[in-house]
Amino acid sequence: MKNQTGCDLRPVIIGAGPAGLAAARAFVEAGVRPIVLEETNSPGGQGTRRLSPAVENLGNKIFGHRIYKRSVERERQEDLVLAQCDYRRNTLAWAIYNNVISTLSDDGYDEIPYGQLLIAIGATDRILAVEGWQLSGVYTLGGAQVALKTHGSAIGRKIIFAGSSPLLYLAAAQYARLGFRDITILDTTPKSEKYRAAIAMARYSLKTLFEGISLIRELRAYGVKIKNGVRLVRFEGDQRVRSVVYSERRNKDQKIECDAVAFGFGLKPETQLAELAGAQLGFNEHFRQWLPLIDDDGQAGSDFWLAGDSVAVGGADAAAMSGRLAALAMLAQQGRAQDRNEIARLRAKIKKLRNFQQAMTNAFRWPYGDAPLITDETYVCRCERVTAGEIRQAVYSDVAHTEVNRIKAITRCGMGRCQGRFCNQTLQEIAIFASGKEPRAVGRLRAQAPFRPIPVGHADDVLGRQEQDCV
């Protein structure tokens, strides 16, 4: 592909997780050297995150010998592919405008024009605020995994894993394998819902279902306590979390002491860059989320594609397949002939795996019905210290601010460091219940650049380049 001056532009991949790496491999196989941008220090993404050198010797314990052996070989293959790419780690893509990606790296500010773009930046924890979640010692489930894998440290010794997500069981098992036994899992989805969901899940991937069941058996063998169908009432403590209060059905509130909590309610695709690139988003009733609109190959615009969990959560295998499929479609746009049978197989497999994920959401429910029970004192936006009461006050005011971007402007909810990535779902649900309006009417927080914070030390680089562009 060429830019307006006739210069060749290599395809750009943002994200070196399973989707981005599979796309890079497809390009390399076709003799194309793509640019691969990765925000962190190493490739792999969240689910297949590489271990810190400090805990590499514990790989067999954390994952199990068979899985870790496969992981080591997979990482070796990934490194071979990236060696044939223009791989730029520690590079934050913080904005996209007019087919130009604005980045920050150790070398400073840069702009990368593209003729074709693949965004594959994955997903993040989906949060419904719980009173006290701002306390020290409260982590997201993904954060608990990062602490273990990347930093080689545990979040605590008496840990509660809470919410409703497959990560509840995976993260708890990884800690238990390292000898942490004082673990309790508080799952907000009732067992009856899980049994019903299992029937549909078995249709799409019996192997994955059995892996999940085996994980629960393993945890019980370790003595991990599992409670289903609970409601998280609050996290208690002065400055650091000391206990979790929860309720079971109609029973009175119960309390468990702890020194750390990891919680979350599934995953939420990271859609900000896709929106900045021009993707349209639509509200998905089943997932109760705003998701990018794509075609069968992941194309979201004339010159950009989306793949992996950044468009629809489906797991590492579906992400890798969607990354390869998107790359093949990009190569086809360049005029390179592709194997139609392989494309058809990839489409069918991705659909099956994403259908499994859709069925699994019934086993791990997003508890939006609890939004009216969130106390007025609960922080919704931890960055700006905005409470649920302030949001309701904005909705109930004479002017009746019911659209979330307007509520953001009034309350500053979503204006902090995370740019609404962790508070937007709670904001949306509170606004829906307080206003009585449908989710589509309440809307979603619009993406704005920078969608992640720009380090203060690089601010002069950014401003200086913008001033040059204006001259």
Secondary structure, 3 states (H helix, E strand, C coil): CECCCCCECCCEEECCCHHHHHHHHHHHHCCCCCEEECCCCCCCCCCCCCCCHHHHHHHHHHHCHHHHHHHHHHHHHHHHHHCCCEEECCCEEEEEECCEEEEEECCEEEEEECCCEEECCCEEECCCCCECCCCECEEEHHHHHHHHHCCCCCCCCCEEEEECCHHHHHHHHHHHHCCCCCEEEEECCCHHHHHHHHHHHHHHCHHHHHHHHHHHHHHHHCCCEEEECEEEEEEEECCEEEEEEEEECCCCCEEEECCEEEEECCEEECCHHHHHHCCCEEEECCCCEEEECCCCCCECCCCEEECHHHCCCCCHHHHHHHHHHHHHHHHHHCCCCCCHHHHHHHHHHHHHHHHHHHHHCCCCCCCHHHHHHCCCCCEEECCCCEEHHHHHHHHHCCCCCCCHHHHHHHHCCCCCCCCCCCCHHHHHHHHHHHHCCCHHHHCCCCCCCCCCCCCHHHHHHHHHHHHHHHC
